[in-house]
């Protein structure tokens, strides 16, 4: 139980790691695998505002410039379940022009 709670406290990436690890019953004792399996569907809510802030920090720009559509509640319901964001269209979405510089279409 301590390991599961520690992973929950560390955040979404660690919860995902615990979820993956819980499926490797060939590597873990049964009781530990059972406890980590609780990360599949018994995870406390993750605030959507925190998800938006983290995405904006990671990309260095407002979320609207990165994703055409982003529903923080869909992604924030559970730590282990990601929402379905749609990438914002690129400036040269149909084809890259030779005039594009590095990072132009990203």
Secondary structure, 3 states (H helix, E strand, C coil): CHHHHHHHHHCHHHHHHHHHHHCCCCCCCHHHHHHHHHHHCCCCCCCHHHHHHHHHHHHCCCHHHHEEECCHHHHHCCCCCCCCCEECCCCCCCCCCCCCCCCCCC
